[in-house]
Amino acid sequence: MKGVSIASVAAVVLCSGCAPHAWTRADLDGRVICDEQRMQQVERSARLDGAETHWVNCPQATIRVVSNDH
């Protein structure tokens, strides 16, 4: 029982130091992600038609970072 609690405390201490990554423009610009809007449109259309949707690969979108610097 004592070994389990020490391991639990160690895991909490190790994970507590993890801070969320601060994204930069270079990290995000041009990154390819799943296009959630397109996926929702396809799934909504399938529901209306009484069909099922099984995703193998998601439709992709590219993130473009727009700067507000003037």
C-alpha positions as CSV (number, residue, x, y, z in Angstrom):
1,M,0.0,0.0,0.0
2,K,2.9,2.4,0.8
3,G,4.5,1.7,-2.5
4,V,1.3,2.6,-4.4
5,S,1.0,5.9,-2.6
6,I,4.6,6.9,-3.3
7,A,4.2,6.0,-7.0
8,S,1.0,8.1,-7.1
9,V,2.7,11.1,-5.5
10,A,5.7,10.8,-7.9
11,A,3.4,10.7,-10.9
12,V,1.5,13.8,-9.7
13,V,4.7,15.7,-9.1
14,L,6.1,14.8,-12.5
15,C,2.8,15.7,-14.3
16,S,2.3,19.0,-12.4
17,G,5.3,20.5,-14.1
18,C,3.8,20.1,-17.5
19,A,2.5,23.5,-18.8
20,P,0.5,23.9,-21.9
21,H,2.6,24.6,-25.0
22,A,2.4,28.3,-26.1
23,W,1.8,28.1,-29.9
24,T,3.7,30.4,-32.2
25,R,2.8,31.5,-35.7
26,A,5.5,29.3,-37.1
27,D,4.0,26.3,-35.2
28,L,0.5,26.8,-36.7
29,D,0.9,28.4,-40.1
30,G,0.5,25.7,-42.8
31,R,-0.4,23.0,-40.4
32,V,-2.8,20.4,-41.8
33,I,-5.7,19.4,-39.6
34,C,-9.0,17.6,-40.0
35,D,-11.7,20.0,-41.4
36,E,-14.3,19.6,-38.7
37,Q,-16.9,21.8,-40.5
38,R,-16.7,19.6,-43.6
39,M,-17.0,16.5,-41.4
40,Q,-20.1,17.9,-39.7
41,Q,-21.7,18.7,-43.1
42,V,-21.1,15.2,-44.4
43,E,-22.4,13.6,-41.3
44,R,-25.5,15.8,-41.2
45,S,-26.2,15.0,-44.9
46,A,-25.8,11.3,-44.2
47,R,-28.2,11.5,-41.3
48,L,-30.8,13.2,-43.5
49,D,-30.4,10.5,-46.2
50,G,-30.5,7.7,-43.6
51,A,-27.0,6.7,-44.3
52,E,-24.0,5.9,-42.1
53,T,-20.7,7.6,-42.1
54,H,-17.5,5.7,-41.3
55,W,-14.4,7.9,-41.5
56,V,-11.2,6.3,-42.7
57,N,-9.4,9.6,-43.4
58,C,-10.7,13.0,-42.5
59,P,-11.1,15.8,-45.0
60,Q,-8.2,18.1,-44.5
61,A,-7.8,21.8,-44.0
62,T,-4.7,24.0,-43.8
63,I,-4.4,26.5,-41.0
64,R,-3.3,29.9,-42.2
65,V,-2.3,32.4,-39.5
66,V,-3.4,36.0,-40.2
67,S,-1.4,38.7,-38.5
68,N,-3.1,41.8,-37.2
69,D,0.1,43.7,-37.3
70,H,-0.3,46.9,-39.3
